[in-house]
Amino acid sequence: MVKVLFFADSHLGFDFPIRPRISRRRRGWDFFNNYQLILDTAVEEGVDALVHGGDVFFRSKIPMPVIQKTYEPLLPVLERGIHMFIVPGNHERSRLPASPLFRHKNFHLFDRPRSFPMEMNGVDVTWSGFPNIRHNIQQEFPTQLNQIGFGSTPGALSILCMHQSIENALVGVQNYTFRKGADVIGRDQFPDYLDLVLSGHIHRQQVLRSTSGTPLIYSGSIERTSFAERLETKGFFILTLSKHKIEWEFRALPARPMYQWTLPSNLLDRHHLMRAIQAEAQELPSDAIFRIRSGAEKQLDILKISELRNELPESMNVDLIPLAGRTRSTWSAYSD
């Protein structure tokens, strides 16, 4: 039996400025804390493989302190004999920042279409993958599979690791469903020789099936990156693989609650606006991510985000957004 921990979309560096212009609670530590929880779980439970499905970082240009903070905790994991497989995602522009860590015998990077065949606890496994393809993946997908070169170990479990959108994946509070198209792989495109597909990119955890029955697993992101994810449970998967059976279990991670509230449009003076906001905030958890939407244009001329943050608990993240349909840059309230 092979035990695997699968996670994705850690987006490290999100809201983690190296030289912040103002002092306020940042969400960056939420992501790093969950990242460390995952690594600790891998060690404590003695997994054989740790798979990251892509978007390790929040963007492609990452400050060196964030890179170091991301890579340094991986060495103790690799030294415990745990194999790590990483797919570069679209946020990394399909390429991870280089590191001496990449030369470790237990570190395996899908920097191009490739396979890593190996025996793990008496089970032959072919780990394969390719970096994110940003455009026309539907057309490119067969080419990527051909370049990988499956079949070098007959009878081995064939596992594909990637960072792409798949037909029927769901996202957002309105359950938007991806349909097969130029940038979405169809469920009928997965060959039947694949035993398992592990993918990042979609932030909601879910398990789909190819038309031939292969499990297509999204672990989702490790924290909420937008309000479209506010109802989603975040976490990772623990999988057990054998020659005849694949099982999985989703494990939840702590994720701070998100709340969005619209100001009453009839409140047009600072005193009553602040009283209403404070009353609403008192009903929320102290560590909430609180997004306040204006109900009238004039309210954004009266309120300043810096004043709101001073009035509300320091443990909250507070944001102020304009009326629906108005852009963020319209308002000086965002000049923090």
C-alpha positions as CSV (number, residue, x, y, z in Angstrom):
1,M,0.0,0.0,0.0
2,V,1.2,3.5,-0.8
3,K,0.0,6.5,1.2
4,V,-0.2,9.8,-0.5
5,L,-1.0,13.4,0.7
6,F,-2.3,15.6,-2.1
7,F,-2.8,19.3,-1.9
8,A,-2.7,22.3,-4.3
9,D,-3.1,26.0,-4.8
10,S,-1.2,27.1,-1.6
11,H,-0.7,30.6,-3.1
12,L,2.1,31.4,-0.7
13,G,2.9,35.1,-0.8
14,F,-0.7,36.1,-0.9
15,D,-1.1,39.3,1.2
16,F,2.4,38.8,2.5
17,P,4.3,42.1,1.8
18,I,7.9,42.2,2.7
19,R,7.9,45.9,3.4
20,P,4.2,46.8,4.2
21,R,3.3,50.5,3.9
22,I,0.8,50.2,6.7
23,S,0.5,48.1,9.8
24,R,-2.6,45.8,9.8
25,R,-3.5,42.2,10.0
26,R,-2.3,40.3,6.9
27,R,-3.8,37.1,5.5
28,G,-0.4,35.8,4.3
29,W,0.2,34.0,7.6
30,D,-3.1,32.0,7.2
31,F,-1.7,30.4,4.1
32,F,1.8,29.7,5.5
33,N,0.2,28.2,8.7
34,N,-1.9,25.8,6.7
35,Y,1.0,24.9,4.5
36,Q,3.0,24.0,7.6
37,L,0.1,22.0,8.9
38,I,0.1,19.9,5.7
39,L,3.8,19.3,5.9
40,D,3.6,18.3,9.6
41,T,0.7,15.9,8.7
42,A,2.8,14.3,6.0
43,V,5.6,13.6,8.5
44,E,3.4,12.5,11.4
45,E,1.4,10.1,9.3
46,G,4.4,8.7,7.5
47,V,3.1,9.2,3.9
48,D,5.2,7.8,1.1
49,A,4.5,10.7,-1.3
50,L,3.5,14.4,-1.0
51,V,2.0,15.8,-4.2
52,H,1.5,19.5,-4.8
53,G,-0.9,20.2,-7.7
54,G,0.4,23.6,-8.6
55,D,0.2,27.3,-7.8
56,V,2.7,27.0,-5.0
57,F,3.1,30.7,-5.1
58,F,0.7,33.6,-5.4
59,R,2.4,35.1,-8.5
60,S,5.4,34.5,-10.7
61,K,7.7,37.2,-9.3
62,I,8.2,36.2,-5.7
63,P,10.5,38.0,-3.2
64,M,13.4,35.9,-2.0
65,P,12.1,35.8,1.7
66,V,8.9,34.2,0.5
67,I,10.8,31.6,-1.6
68,Q,13.0,30.7,1.3
69,K,10.1,30.5,3.7
70,T,8.4,28.1,1.2
71,Y,11.3,25.8,0.4
72,E,13.1,25.5,3.7
73,P,10.3,23.5,5.5
74,L,10.5,20.9,2.6
75,L,14.0,19.7,3.4
76,P,13.0,17.9,6.7
77,V,10.2,16.2,4.8
78,L,12.4,15.0,2.0
79,E,15.0,13.8,4.6
80,R,12.4,11.6,6.2
81,G,12.2,9.6,2.9
82,I,9.0,11.2,1.6
83,H,9.0,11.7,-2.1
84,M,7.6,15.1,-3.2
85,F,6.1,15.8,-6.6
86,I,5.3,19.3,-7.7
87,V,3.4,20.7,-10.8
88,P,4.2,24.3,-11.7
89,G,0.9,26.2,-12.0
90,N,-0.3,29.2,-13.9
91,H,0.5,31.6,-11.1
92,E,4.1,30.5,-11.5
93,R,3.8,30.8,-15.2
94,S,4.6,27.1,-15.4
95,R,8.0,27.5,-13.8
96,L,9.1,27.5,-10.2
97,P,11.9,29.6,-8.8
98,A,15.1,27.5,-8.9
99,S,16.5,26.0,-5.7
100,P,19.3,23.6,-4.7
101,L,16.4,21.6,-3.2
102,F,15.5,20.5,-6.7
103,R,18.6,18.2,-6.7
104,H,17.4,16.2,-3.7
105,K,16.9,12.6,-4.6
106,N,13.3,12.6,-3.3
107,F,12.2,15.8,-5.0
108,H,10.5,15.4,-8.4
109,L,9.5,18.4,-10.5
110,F,7.2,18.3,-13.5
111,D,9.1,21.1,-15.2
112,R,8.3,19.4,-18.6
113,P,6.2,16.4,-19.6
114,R,7.9,13.5,-17.8
115,S,7.5,10.4,-15.7
116,F,9.1,9.1,-12.5
117,P,8.6,5.3,-12.3
118,M,9.4,3.8,-8.9
119,E,8.5,1.0,-6.6
120,M,6.9,2.1,-3.3
121,N,6.1,-0.5,-0.6
122,G,6.0,-3.3,-3.2
123,V,3.7,-1.3,-5.6
124,D,5.0,-0.1,-8.9
125,V,3.9,3.4,-9.5
126,T,4.5,5.7,-12.5
127,W,4.2,9.3,-11.4
128,S,3.7,11.5,-14.4
129,G,2.8,15.1,-15.1
130,F,3.4,18.3,-17.0
131,P,3.4,22.0,-16.1
132,N,0.4,24.2,-16.6
133,I,-0.7,24.9,-20.2
134,R,-2.2,28.3,-20.3
135,H,-4.0,28.1,-23.6
136,N,-5.6,25.5,-25.8
137,I,-5.1,22.6,-23.4
138,Q,-7.9,20.6,-25.1
139,Q,-5.8,20.5,-28.2
140,E,-2.4,20.2,-26.4
141,F,-3.5,17.5,-23.9
142,P,-2.8,14.4,-26.2
143,T,0.6,15.8,-27.1
144,Q,1.5,16.2,-23.4
145,L,0.5,12.6,-22.7
146,N,2.5,11.3,-25.7
147,Q,5.6,13.2,-24.5
148,I,5.2,11.8,-21.0
149,G,5.8,8.3,-22.2
150,F,3.6,6.0,-20.1
151,G,4.0,2.3,-20.1
152,S,7.7,1.9,-19.2
153,T,6.7,-0.4,-16.3
154,P,3.9,-2.8,-17.3
155,G,1.3,-3.2,-14.6
156,A,2.3,-0.1,-12.7
157,L,-0.2,2.3,-11.3
158,S,-0.4,5.3,-13.7
159,I,-0.9,8.6,-11.9
160,L,-1.2,11.9,-13.8
161,C,-0.4,15.1,-11.9
162,M,-1.4,18.4,-13.6
163,H,-2.8,21.9,-13.1
164,Q,-5.8,22.4,-15.4
165,S,-9.5,22.8,-15.7
166,I,-11.6,19.7,-16.3
167,E,-15.1,19.4,-17.7
168,N,-17.9,19.4,-15.1
169,A,-15.7,21.0,-12.4
170,L,-17.6,23.4,-10.1
171,V,-16.5,26.7,-8.8
172,G,-18.0,29.7,-6.9
173,V,-21.1,30.2,-4.8
174,Q,-23.3,29.9,-7.9
175,N,-21.8,26.5,-8.9
176,Y,-20.4,27.6,-12.2
177,T,-19.7,24.4,-14.2
178,F,-16.8,24.1,-16.7
179,R,-17.8,22.8,-20.1
180,K,-15.4,21.2,-22.5
181,G,-13.6,23.8,-24.6
182,A,-10.3,25.2,-25.7
183,D,-9.0,25.7,-22.2
184,V,-10.9,22.8,-20.5
185,I,-10.0,19.1,-20.8
186,G,-13.0,16.9,-21.6
187,R,-13.7,13.9,-19.4
188,D,-13.5,11.8,-22.5
189,Q,-9.9,12.8,-23.2
190,F,-8.4,10.8,-20.3
191,P,-7.1,7.5,-21.6
192,D,-8.3,4.4,-19.8
193,Y,-4.7,3.4,-18.9
194,L,-4.7,6.2,-16.3
195,D,-5.6,4.9,-12.8
196,L,-5.7,8.3,-11.1
197,V,-5.5,12.0,-11.9
198,L,-4.5,14.6,-9.3
199,S,-5.0,18.2,-10.4
200,G,-4.7,21.7,-9.0
201,H,-6.2,25.0,-10.5
202,I,-9.8,24.6,-9.3
203,H,-10.1,25.9,-5.8
204,R,-13.1,23.8,-4.6
205,Q,-12.3,20.3,-3.5
206,Q,-14.2,17.7,-5.5
207,V,-13.8,14.3,-7.2
208,L,-14.9,13.8,-10.8
209,R,-14.8,10.8,-13.0
210,S,-13.5,10.4,-16.6
211,T,-15.8,8.7,-19.0
212,S,-13.8,5.5,-18.5
213,G,-14.2,5.8,-14.7
214,T,-10.8,7.2,-13.7
215,P,-11.0,9.4,-10.5
216,L,-10.1,13.0,-11.2
217,I,-9.4,14.6,-7.9
218,Y,-9.1,18.3,-7.1
219,S,-7.9,19.0,-3.5
220,G,-8.9,22.7,-3.8
221,S,-6.9,25.6,-2.4
222,I,-5.5,25.5,1.2
223,E,-7.2,28.8,2.1
224,R,-9.9,31.1,0.7
225,T,-8.4,33.4,-1.8
226,S,-11.6,35.3,-2.8
227,F,-15.2,35.8,-1.6
228,A,-16.4,33.4,-4.3
229,E,-14.9,30.7,-2.1
230,R,-16.5,31.9,1.2
231,L,-18.7,28.8,1.5
232,E,-16.0,26.3,0.7
233,T,-14.3,24.0,3.1
234,K,-10.5,24.0,2.5
235,G,-8.2,21.1,3.0
236,F,-6.2,18.2,1.4
237,F,-6.6,14.6,0.5
238,I,-5.0,11.5,2.0
239,L,-5.0,8.6,-0.5
240,T,-4.1,4.9,-0.1
241,L,-3.1,3.1,-3.3
242,S,-2.7,-0.6,-3.9
243,K,-2.6,-2.7,-7.1
244,H,-6.3,-3.3,-6.9
245,K,-7.8,-0.3,-5.0
246,I,-7.6,3.4,-4.6
247,E,-9.2,5.1,-1.7
248,W,-9.2,8.8,-0.5
249,E,-10.2,10.9,2.4
250,F,-10.6,14.6,2.6
251,R,-9.1,16.4,5.6
252,A,-10.3,19.9,6.4
253,L,-8.0,22.8,7.3
254,P,-8.8,25.9,9.4
255,A,-10.1,28.7,7.2
256,R,-11.1,32.1,8.5
257,P,-14.8,33.0,8.0
258,M,-15.7,35.5,5.3
259,Y,-18.7,37.9,5.5
260,Q,-20.0,40.4,3.0
261,W,-22.5,43.1,4.1
262,T,-24.0,46.0,2.2
263,L,-24.5,49.4,4.0
264,P,-28.0,50.7,4.2
265,S,-28.3,53.2,1.4
266,N,-30.1,55.8,3.6
267,L,-27.2,56.3,5.9
268,L,-25.3,59.3,4.6
269,D,-23.4,60.7,7.6
270,R,-20.3,59.3,9.3
271,H,-21.7,58.9,12.7
272,H,-24.6,56.6,11.7
273,L,-22.4,54.8,9.2
274,M,-19.8,53.9,11.8
275,R,-22.5,52.9,14.3
276,A,-24.1,50.5,11.8
277,I,-20.7,49.0,10.8
278,Q,-19.7,48.5,14.4
279,A,-23.0,46.9,15.2
280,E,-22.7,44.5,12.3
281,A,-19.1,43.7,13.3
282,Q,-20.1,42.8,16.8
283,E,-22.1,39.9,15.4
284,L,-19.1,38.4,13.6
285,P,-16.3,36.2,14.8
286,S,-13.4,38.2,16.0
287,D,-11.1,36.8,13.2
288,A,-13.6,37.4,10.4
289,I,-12.7,38.6,7.0
290,F,-15.3,41.4,6.7
291,R,-16.1,43.0,3.4
292,I,-18.3,46.1,3.5
293,R,-20.0,47.2,0.3
294,S,-21.4,50.7,0.0
295,G,-25.1,51.1,-0.6
296,A,-24.7,54.6,-2.0
297,E,-21.9,56.4,-3.9
298,K,-21.7,59.2,-1.2
299,Q,-20.8,56.7,1.5
300,L,-17.4,56.1,-0.2
301,D,-16.7,59.9,0.1
302,I,-17.5,59.8,3.8
303,L,-15.7,56.5,4.9
304,K,-12.0,55.8,4.8
305,I,-10.7,52.3,5.1
306,S,-7.9,53.4,7.5
307,E,-10.5,54.8,9.9
308,L,-12.6,51.6,9.7
309,R,-9.6,49.4,10.6
310,N,-8.9,51.6,13.6
311,E,-12.5,51.3,14.8
312,L,-12.9,47.5,14.3
313,P,-11.0,44.7,16.0
314,E,-7.4,44.3,14.9
315,S,-7.9,40.6,14.5
316,M,-10.3,41.2,11.6
317,N,-9.4,41.8,8.0
318,V,-11.6,44.7,6.8
319,D,-12.2,45.8,3.2
320,L,-14.4,48.5,1.7
321,I,-15.8,48.1,-1.8
322,P,-17.9,50.3,-4.0
323,L,-21.4,49.7,-5.3
324,A,-21.9,46.7,-7.5
325,G,-20.7,47.5,-11.0
326,R,-18.2,50.2,-9.9
327,T,-14.5,49.6,-10.2
328,R,-12.2,49.6,-7.3
329,S,-9.9,52.4,-8.7
330,T,-12.9,54.8,-8.7
331,W,-12.6,55.3,-4.9
332,S,-9.9,56.8,-2.8
333,A,-10.9,54.5,0.0
334,Y,-8.5,51.9,-1.6
335,S,-5.4,54.0,-1.4
336,D,-3.8,52.0,1.5
